[in-house]
Structures are given as structure tokens and as C-alpha cells.
């Protein structure tokens, strides 16, 4: 079966990973394994800014779009909670230092 290349528009076989005319690599729609899914979700929690990579890597893939958006939500939630925690910590340290007599 033939399909057209999104970059050059020429007809290529669906079995090809690369277009033989322009070299465009087509997206492969592969579902993530359970281990990869767990790795992405845990990485989103513990390494929140770095895990934006996984969102941008998988949000276009229809099989993994849900994981990508869950990763994005976890990333922003952890980031916002970190900022809120830092603000409260700074306020508590400032109030402690104001009450401390030197």
C-alpha cells in the first residue's frame, strides 16, 4: 500500500521508515511498555522540568498522547507545589529572624 510523504509529497510504501526521496523519518506509532510508562510518570514527579521532553516527544503519537498529557500535568503540579513550598519556607524563616534578638 502506498502513502505520500508529508515533506516531499511523493508516493512511498507504508513499510518504509524513511522516505527514499527526501530522507524524512515518519513517526512510528508504538505503544509504550509498562516500564516506560512508569519511568515517564515517576520522572515527571521527581525531575519535573526535565520531563517536559517526554511530553514533546509523545504528544503527537495517538497511542501515547494520554501519557504525554499526564506527564505534563504532573510536571506543572510539582513545579507549582515547589514554588508554593519555597514561598512558605522563606516567609517562615523571615518571621523567625524578625523575632530573634541579636
C-alpha positions in Angstrom: 0.0 0.0 0.0 1.3 3.5 -0.9 1.2 6.7 1.1 2.5 10.1 0.4 5.5 11.6 2.2 4.5 14.6 4.4 7.6 16.5 3.4 8.1 16.0 -0.4 4.7 14.6 -1.3 6.0 11.6 -3.3 4.4 8.2 -3.1 6.2 5.8 -0.8 5.4 2.4 0.7 3.9 2.3 4.1 6.6 -0.1 5.2 9.4 2.4 4.8 10.6 4.2 7.9 12.5 6.8 5.8 11.3 8.4 2.6 13.8 7.3 -0.1 13.5 10.6 -1.9 14.0 13.2 0.8 15.0 11.1 3.9 12.1 12.2 6.1 11.6 9.8 9.0 8.0 9.0 9.6 6.5 8.8 13.1 6.2 5.3 14.4 3.0 4.7 16.4 4.3 2.3 19.0 2.6 1.9 22.4 4.9 2.4 25.4 5.6 -0.5 27.6 4.5 -0.5 31.2 8.1 0.1 32.3 8.5 3.1 30.0 5.1 4.5 31.2 6.2 4.1 34.9 9.6 5.7 34.1 7.9 8.7 32.4 5.4 9.2 35.3 8.0 8.9 38.0 10.4 11.1 36.1 7.6 13.7 35.8 7.3 13.7 39.6 11.0 13.7 40.6 12.6 15.5 37.6 9.7 17.8 36.7 11.4 20.4 34.4 13.4 17.8 32.6 10.4 15.6 31.9 8.8 18.2 29.5 11.0 16.3 27.0 8.6 13.3 27.2 5.6 15.5 26.6 7.0 17.0 23.5 8.2 13.5 22.3 4.9 11.7 22.7 2.0 14.2 22.5 1.7 13.8 18.7 1.5 10.0 18.9 -2.1 8.9 19.3 -1.2 5.8 21.2 0.8 7.7 23.8 -1.0 11.0 23.9 -2.6 10.3 27.2 0.7 9.5 28.9 2.2 12.7 27.5 -0.6 14.9 28.9 -0.5 13.1 32.3 3.3 13.8 32.4 2.6 17.4 31.6 0.0 17.8 34.3 2.3 16.1 36.9 5.2 18.3 35.8 3.4 21.5 36.3 1.7 20.4 39.5 5.0 19.5 41.1 6.6 22.7 39.8 3.8 24.9 41.3 3.8 23.0 44.6 7.6 23.5 44.8 7.2 27.2 44.3 4.5 27.4 46.9 6.6 25.4 49.4 9.6 27.7 48.8 7.5 30.8 49.4 6.1 29.5 52.7 9.6 28.4 53.8 11.0 31.8 53.0 8.2 33.5 54.9 8.7 31.3 58.0 12.4 31.9 58.0 11.9 35.7 57.7 9.4 35.6 60.6 11.8 33.6 62.7 14.6 36.0 62.0 12.4 39.0 62.8 11.7 37.6 66.3 15.3 36.7 67.0 17.2 39.2 69.1 20.9 39.6 68.4 
